[in-house]
């Protein structure tokens, strides 16, 4: 198996190229490592790059904060002599002061292939801020860990914009973070000076294990590639009072609540005949978050065929089954969610009026699939792919 060469590796191999003698900013987090397991910041410091500032997204520059709306503050790292700016706190968009003196901003962030994941929106806000300040942006591309062929879900209705969806893209867009940057520039920041450093060796059919690259948790509740695979659907449970498995070792793959009747629940899910997935009855006890220290009855999602698996449709089916079996106990979560106080979290996550109605009314799964496919197909027709 040939290893994929990351965009950042190509830049480092060229001794940082044209940015060697410029004052640059760097947007990264703890998963911004190269194939040698060394962090991009270590490479930059070793090369004596002129780093004006380093910016970190949600969960902190070193991935230490849990959940949404748990903020972190920027600080000066005296040992490295680097200023770390938080882009998940008082400011989610870099201020003019943060960017002052920079000749370019290099963005090297992992993504997991879901609209809800906030790192792509951190990138978008950095692009917006640099567009306003006339600062060039460099995006060093990284793999979409769940592949580049499958696109699924609804297009975001702009009535439901938030930090889990700023621009209209499908729930599972099927793009790399570099391709998203290219799309955002064309649609929203046409005057931005943007350079994308492509990967070598990445193909759209690849899932992360096939890249030959080391997996590093990009956020505290994304421990494995398997988590990323179910996440485009299972993140919807953040909009409910059902545990999405936070506080366990396998968040999003396991889910449940104390009131579930596990055998009948899994049998009901089996009747939906969803593609590429099996449900196994389990019990678990979250150490924190929903139902902390309580025994939950639930299910574990086993993806049996990742190419056939439809994570969004699967979790829509899970929501419909919850409402069918446990309508009296089931509850949607209340605001706030990702800094939005006037709309329910499930609406921000679904991003669509019609899908919320389809879930609550128990619309046929095949009809929902057809509706979502029509929306994502229209999106793909408008994309200028890099690979």
Secondary structure as UniProt FT lines:
FT   HELIX           7..13
FT   TURN            14..16
FT   HELIX           17..19
FT   TURN            20..21
FT   STRAND          23..27
FT   TURN            30..31
FT   TURN            35..36
FT   HELIX           40..46
FT   TURN            47..48
FT   STRAND          50..56
FT   TURN            58..63
FT   TURN            68..69
FT   STRAND          75..77
FT   TURN            78..81
FT   STRAND          82..86
FT   HELIX           96..99
FT   TURN            100..101
FT   STRAND          104..107
FT   TURN            115..116
FT   HELIX           119..133
FT   STRAND          136..140
FT   TURN            145..146
FT   STRAND          152..155
FT   HELIX           158..160
FT   TURN            163..164
FT   STRAND          170..172
FT   HELIX           177..188
FT   TURN            190..191
FT   STRAND          194..197
FT   TURN            204..205
FT   HELIX           208..211
FT   TURN            220..221
FT   HELIX           225..234
FT   HELIX           235..239
FT   TURN            246..247
FT   TURN            252..253
FT   STRAND          254..257
FT   TURN            258..259
FT   HELIX           262..271
FT   TURN            275..276
FT   STRAND          277..285
FT   TURN            290..293
FT   STRAND          295..303
FT   TURN            306..308
FT   HELIX           311..326
FT   TURN            327..329
FT   TURN            338..339
FT   HELIX           345..350
FT   HELIX           353..361
FT   HELIX           365..380
FT   TURN            381..382
//
